[in-house]
Amino acid sequence: MIRTPALYPCTVVHVRTAPVRHTLRHRTYMWLTDPGHPPELPFFLRPLARFDPRDHFDGDQPTVRAGLDRFLAAHGIDLRGGPVAMLTHARVLGHVFNPLTLYWCHDPDGTPRCVVAEVHNTYGERHCYLLRPDGDGIAHTRKEFYVSPFFPVDGDYRMRLPPPGPRLDLTIRLERAGGRPFTATLRGTRRDATSRALLGQALRRPWSTVAVSAAIRLHGIRLLLRGLPIQPRRHRDQEKAT
């Protein structure tokens, strides 16, 4: 069973191979926690880690776990109160940007049931993928959500999502006809979520979620200046209507 809560200082790497080669590398830290019972922090540290239900799923449930359970119920899944581990960014000084939040979902006896990947883009939109990884933690799904303005909404994702342990080692690869133009990796090392550890990470990487958002936008500008064309974005209500 996954022990929570924990902090993962980690490195995010995005490698784009087509139509131009480009690499983004960024250091950050993420939380592994129970979405129904986030960690109780000392008063003076609460601005550095807030887990707001409004930041996940439809944003209208009392806890993140309640939002997850409603999403799963819509897909015919009832965990019956089984444990869930959530890997995410917390709100830091009132700001959050979560390109990817992962939920490892289990039955009450600890048997893995599914993984939910919640993806946010820089346009304020979010989308959830229900995944059923194999014994090696590998899952496949169709791409259904506009993320990068330089890729259309087509192709498939191959995700390697083993549950976090002493090490965090995740890979997401976009596969399209003719190749694999994009790969993202997330690698880090577990730290106990002590007050000292959180304060240390916050001092090393202040405004961490602002930095993540800014890095994505900065690299987007660089790609635009290199002549990479922007793919039209369809609004979510247009996608639902088709």
SEGUPA-424985 format. One line per field, with one value per residue (C-alpha): residue number from 1; chain; x, y negated, z. Coordinates in steps of 0.25 Angstrom, whole numbers, plus 5000, padded with zeros to 4 digits. Layout:
N
k: NUM|...
c: A|...
u: X|...
v: Y|...
w: Z|...
end
This chain:
242
k: 1|2|3|4|5|6|7|8|9|10|11|12|13|14|15|16|17|18|19|20|21|22|23|24|25|26|27|28|29|30|31|32|33|34|35|36|37|38|39|40|41|42|43|44|45|46|47|48|49|50|51|52|53|54|55|56|57|58|59|60|61|62|63|64|65|66|67|68|69|70|71|72|73|74|75|76|77|78|79|80|81|82|83|84|85|86|87|88|89|90|91|92|93|94|95|96|97|98|99|100|101|102|103|104|105|106|107|108|109|110|111|112|113|114|115|116|117|118|119|120|121|122|123|124|125|126|127|128|129|130|131|132|133|134|135|136|137|138|139|140|141|142|143|144|145|146|147|148|149|150|151|152|153|154|155|156|157|158|159|160|161|162|163|164|165|166|167|168|169|170|171|172|173|174|175|176|177|178|179|180|181|182|183|184|185|186|187|188|189|190|191|192|193|194|195|196|197|198|199|200|201|202|203|204|205|206|207|208|209|210|211|212|213|214|215|216|217|218|219|220|221|222|223|224|225|226|227|228|229|230|231|232|233|234|235|236|237|238|239|240|241|242
c: A|A|A|A|A|A|A|A|A|A|A|A|A|A|A|A|A|A|A|A|A|A|A|A|A|A|A|A|A|A|A|A|A|A|A|A|A|A|A|A|A|A|A|A|A|A|A|A|A|A|A|A|A|A|A|A|A|A|A|A|A|A|A|A|A|A|A|A|A|A|A|A|A|A|A|A|A|A|A|A|A|A|A|A|A|A|A|A|A|A|A|A|A|A|A|A|A|A|A|A|A|A|A|A|A|A|A|A|A|A|A|A|A|A|A|A|A|A|A|A|A|A|A|A|A|A|A|A|A|A|A|A|A|A|A|A|A|A|A|A|A|A|A|A|A|A|A|A|A|A|A|A|A|A|A|A|A|A|A|A|A|A|A|A|A|A|A|A|A|A|A|A|A|A|A|A|A|A|A|A|A|A|A|A|A|A|A|A|A|A|A|A|A|A|A|A|A|A|A|A|A|A|A|A|A|A|A|A|A|A|A|A|A|A|A|A|A|A|A|A|A|A|A|A|A|A|A|A|A|A|A|A|A|A|A|A|A|A|A|A|A|A
u: 5000|5005|5009|5004|5006|5020|5027|5034|5045|5045|5050|5040|5045|5038|5044|5038|5044|5035|5033|5045|5053|5052|5054|5048|5054|5048|5050|5038|5032|5019|5011|5006|4994|4980|4970|4959|4969|4979|4991|4988|4999|5004|4997|5009|5011|4997|4999|5010|5001|4986|4978|4965|4954|4950|4964|4959|4949|4936|4941|4927|4929|4933|4946|4955|4952|4937|4939|4947|4937|4926|4935|4937|4922|4919|4928|4921|4933|4930|4943|4934|4943|4956|4969|4973|4987|4987|5000|4998|5003|4997|4993|5005|5002|4988|4993|4992|4995|4994|4997|4995|4989|4989|4980|4984|4970|4969|4958|4956|4966|4977|4975|4978|4966|4969|4977|4971|4979|4974|4980|4979|4983|4988|4974|4968|4961|4962|4960|4960|4965|4961|4972|4974|4989|4995|5004|5015|5008|5006|4993|4988|4977|4973|4976|4964|4968|4975|4988|4999|4995|5005|4998|4984|4975|4979|4987|4989|4996|5005|5006|5015|5010|5015|5011|5021|5030|5044|5045|5035|5037|5026|5026|5015|5017|5009|5008|5003|5003|5018|5025|5025|5026|5026|5030|5029|5036|5034|5045|5048|5051|5041|5043|5034|5025|5030|5029|5044|5044|5032|5039|5052|5045|5037|5050|5057|5046|5037|5024|5027|5013|5015|5029|5023|5012|5023|5032|5022|5018|5032|5035|5023|5028|5041|5034|5025|5038|5044|5032|5024|5009|4998|4987|4973|4967|4952|4944|4940|4925|4929|4936|4924|4915|4922
v: 5000|4986|4978|4964|4952|4950|4939|4942|4932|4936|4932|4931|4933|4930|4935|4931|4938|4933|4925|4918|4923|4916|4920|4914|4917|4912|4915|4915|4923|4930|4936|4950|4950|4955|4947|4948|4945|4935|4933|4924|4914|4904|4890|4883|4893|4894|4883|4892|4904|4904|4915|4908|4917|4905|4908|4923|4929|4921|4913|4913|4924|4923|4931|4935|4950|4947|4941|4953|4963|4956|4957|4971|4974|4968|4979|4990|4991|4991|4992|4995|4986|4992|4984|4974|4967|4954|4948|4933|4919|4912|4897|4889|4875|4875|4880|4894|4900|4915|4920|4934|4940|4955|4963|4978|4984|4997|5006|5007|5019|5011|5017|5007|5003|4992|4979|4966|4955|4941|4932|4917|4908|4893|4888|4892|4905|4919|4933|4947|4960|4973|4983|4998|5000|5014|5021|5012|5000|4997|4991|4987|4977|4968|4953|4945|4932|4920|4918|4912|4902|4908|4922|4925|4934|4947|4959|4968|4967|4978|4975|4983|4980|4989|4985|4975|4982|4978|4973|4966|4970|4967|4966|4961|4962|4957|4967|4962|4967|4968|4966|4962|4947|4944|4950|4945|4951|4948|4953|4951|4956|4958|4949|4950|4938|4931|4917|4915|4922|4914|4901|4905|4908|4895|4887|4894|4893|4881|4879|4893|4894|4880|4885|4897|4889|4879|4889|4895|4882|4878|4890|4888|4874|4880|4891|4880|4872|4884|4884|4895|4893|4893|4903|4898|4900|4904|4900|4911|4909|4911|4924|4929|4927|4935
w: 5000|4997|5009|5009|5010|5004|4996|4983|4978|4964|4950|4938|4924|4911|4899|4885|4873|4862|4854|4861|4873|4886|4901|4913|4927|4940|4954|4964|4975|4976|4987|4989|4998|5001|4993|5004|5016|5012|5022|5034|5034|5044|5043|5038|5026|5021|5011|5005|5002|5000|4994|4989|4983|4973|4966|4962|4954|4953|4965|4972|4983|4997|4996|4984|4988|4986|4972|4969|4974|4965|4953|4955|4958|4944|4939|4947|4957|4972|4981|4993|5001|4996|4998|4987|4986|4979|4972|4970|4972|4984|4984|4988|4993|4986|4972|4966|4952|4951|4937|4942|4955|4956|4965|4968|4972|4980|4985|5001|5001|4994|4980|4969|4962|4952|4950|4947|4940|4941|4931|4931|4920|4920|4916|4929|4924|4930|4925|4932|4926|4932|4931|4934|4934|4932|4942|4938|4940|4925|4920|4906|4903|4891|4892|4895|4900|4894|4902|4894|4884|4874|4874|4869|4877|4871|4873|4885|4899|4904|4919|4929|4943|4953|4967|4974|4984|4989|4974|4965|4950|4941|4925|4916|4901|4890|4878|4865|4851|4846|4860|4874|4874|4889|4902|4916|4928|4943|4952|4967|4980|4992|5005|5017|5017|5029|5032|5030|5017|5012|5016|5010|4996|4997|5000|4988|4978|4983|4975|4969|4962|4956|4951|4944|4937|4933|4928|4919|4913|4911|4903|4895|4891|4887|4878|4872|4869|4862|4852|4858|4854|4864|4863|4864|4878|4879|4891|4900|4897|4882|4885|4893|4882|4872
end
